[in-house]
């Protein structure tokens, strides 16, 4: 949220905003994969799907794989919009990002963005991205408490936005 607030203050905002985790798990050199559908095909938002890409051994815990499947299945059933991942590596046009009026400050931001985009019928695409084992311990998947809190927040966000 801090980054978005910073962009709002700029006199000349960017055309596209890219999000990625700063824990070494995402591959910044793959940003062009995310930009291409926006720049060439008119996509509004592009999700870097770890489910479609190559996963380094140990990069996603079983609870993450299951949680992604559950969340994306619920989005498909409730909002009739298909995603394969809630991955943090994503790109979105600045105008569309502002249209989403994002509010979640933590665990629910990825799903909030995707559910709101689905509700607004944004042109969303997914591209395969590779994912490696993070540096450090995840506050989400690295602890039982984090997994439960994040899972609850993601499910709550999916249902609260109906």
N, C-alpha and C positions, 0 to 999 in steps of 0.2 A: 504494500500500500504506500510506503514511503516513496518508492520509485515512481509510482503513478502520480502522486501528489507533486513530485518534483517536475515531471513532464508537463503537468497542467500549468505550471508557472512560467514555462518557456514561452518567449514571444513567437518562436517558430517551432512548433512541435514536430516530432518525427512523423514520417508517413507510416512506418511500421515499427511495432514494439516487439522485441524478442525477449522471452523469459527462459532462463535456465538455472539450474541449481549450481551453487558455487562449491560443491563438495567433490569435484572431479568425476562425478558419475556421468554427466553429459559430455558430449564431444562438440566444443564450440566450432571446430572446423566443419561441422555438418550444418551450420546455420543456413548455407545456401540451399539446402534441401527444403528448409522451411519457407524460405523467401520465394522460391521459384513459383509455387502455385498462386501466391498473392500477386507477384509481379507479372506473370505470364498468363495465368488462367483466371484471374479475377476472384480468387478465393478471398473470403473475409478473415478467416482464421485457419491456421494449420497446426495440428497437433503432431508433435514428434512421437510416434508410437513405438514404445519399447517392445510391445507385443509383436510388431511386424519386423523389428530389427534383430540384431544379434545381441544376446545378453551374455556378458562375461559371467562365468561360474560364480555364484554367490552374490551377484549384484542385486537380485530381487529375492526377498524372503518369501516363503510359501504364503504367508498372510497377505503380502502385497499382491501376488499373482491372483489369489482368490478374491481379495477386495476389489481389484480392478475388474475382474470378471463380473462380480456381483453388481458393482456400481454401473458399469457400462450396459449390463443386461437390464437393470432397472430403468436406465435412461431410455433404452430402446423400447421397453414395454410401456413406459409412462409418457414419454415425449415423442416417440416414433422417430428417433434420431440415432443413427448407429455410429458408435465410437468403439475402438478396441483398447483404449488406454486413457488414463487420467494423467498421463505423464506431464511433468513440469516444463519440459523443453517444448516451447510453442512460440508461434508468431501470430500477430493479429494487427490489422490496420488500426492506426491510432483512432480514427473516427469511430470505428466499430467498438473499440475498447471503451471509449467514452460513452457510447450508447448503452453499454452493459451496466453502467453505474455499479461497479464492483464495490462490495462492502465487507467481505470476509477478510479478516486480518491474518488468518493462520491456516489450519488444516483444510478448510473447505474451499479455498480460493480456486483451485483447479476445477473442481466439480461445479462450483458456482458459475464460473466462466462458461463451461461447456453446456450446462443446463440452460442458462440464460441465452446463449447463442442458439441452442436448439429451439427454444420457445420463440425467439425472434426470427427463426428460419434463416439464419446466416448461412452462407455458403462455406461450409467447413470441409476441410480435407485432412487426411492423415498421410504422413510419410514415414517410412521406416527410419528409425535412428538406432544407433548402437548405444549400449548402456554398460558401464563398467562399475566395478565395486567402488563404493564411495570411500573417501578418506574420513576417518572418525566414525563415531557411532550416531546413527540416525535417531532423532528425537521421536520419529514416528514408528519405524519398523524395528528399531534397536532395543525397545523395551516393551514389556507387556502393557504397561500403562499407556505408553504412546500409541501403541497399536489400537487399544480399546478406544482411547479418546479420538484418534483420527477416524477410525471406523464409524464411531457414533456420529461425529461431525459430518462426515461425507454422506451417510445415510440420511441424517436430519436435513441436510441441505437439499438433497434430491427431493425429499417429500415436502419441505416447507415452501419450495418454489412452484409447487403445482398451482 
